[in-house]
Amino acid sequence: MQRVEIHKLRQGENLILGFSIGGGIDQDPAQNPFSEDKTDKGIYVTRVTEGGPAEVAGLQVGDKIMQVNGWDMTMVTHDQARKRLTKRNEEVVRLLVTRHSLQKAVQQSMMS
């Protein structure tokens, strides 16, 4: 697990995070390129804007979002996830993510 703290960027009336998500319990996991077994209905980062707040914070494409500001994100719809991330009164978003490269590195180190 990795913690990522994103400070939203204000653009006029909007607060920008600088990333897009895919997945959710209402989506087809077979269409999610980051779902390894094609049954994972989690929320994944599908795009990170170059130079945006998410990239600056260290978020990466393929990261699976487990929590947003303490809220569990493992069993939410795509829309619930989007709303949780874009709350207007929150300028800082604290994410708990899992990263496949981290998981693989840990598994490989445990095997050797």
N, C-alpha and C positions, 0 to 999 in steps of 0.2 A: 504494500500500500504506500502511496505517496500523497503528500499534502501539497496542494497548489492554491495559492492565494492570488486572485485576479482583482485588480483595481479597475473598475469600469471607467471607460473614457467617455467624457461628456461631449456629445455633438448636438448642439442646440438643445432640444427637449429630450433627446434620447441618451441613454447610457449604453455604450457599446462594450460587448465582451470580446468580440473578435474571434468567435469560433462557431461552428455549426455542429448539430448533433443528429444522430440517426438512432433508430431502435425504439424500444418501448414494448409493453406487453400487448399493445393493440396492433403491432406491426409484424410482418412476416420475417422471422429471423433468418430464413433461407436467403433473403435478399440483402442481408447485412454482411458485407465483406469481412468484417472484423470478428464475427461470431465463428469461432473455430470449429465447433461441432454442428453449426447451423440450427441449434435449438436455443441458443442464448438470446433472451429477449431484453438484455440490458441496454443501457443508454451509452452510446459510444461517440467519441469526437470524430467527426467525418472531415472537417476542414478547419484549419487554423489560418487566420489572416496574417500575412507577413507584416511584422512590425507592430501588430495589434497587441492589446492588453494580455490576451491569452498566451501569445507566443513569448512575450516578455516574461510572463510568469512561469514559463516552462511547460505549458500544456502541449501535448503532441497528438497528432492524428493517430487514431487507434486506441487512445486511452479510454478505459471503461470508467464511467462516473458512478461511484458507489454512494457518495453523499454530497449534498449541497447545503452548506451552512447547518450541518447537523441532521438534515432531513434524509431519510433513506431513499435511495433512487433505484433500488434493485427491482421493484415491482410497481413501476409507474407507467402510464401511457406516455406517448410521445408529447402530447399536449401538456400533460401535467409537468413533465420534465422541463419543457420550454418555459412554462409559467414560473416554475420554481427558480429558474436561472435568471429570468428577466424582471424580477420584482422591482418596481420603480423606486422604492425607498431604500434599496440596498446598493450601496456604492462599492462594497467589497463582497466578493463571492469566494468562499472557502470550499474547495473541492477535495474529496478523498477519491483518488483514482487508483486503478490497477493498470499496470503497463505490461504487455506481453513480453517485451524484451527483459524486463525485470524478473518476471515469473520464470522465463526460460533460463536466465542466468542462475537463479536460485536453484532450480531443479538440476541443472548441470553440475553446479558446485556440490550439491548433496549426493549426486551419483558418483563423483570422483573421489 
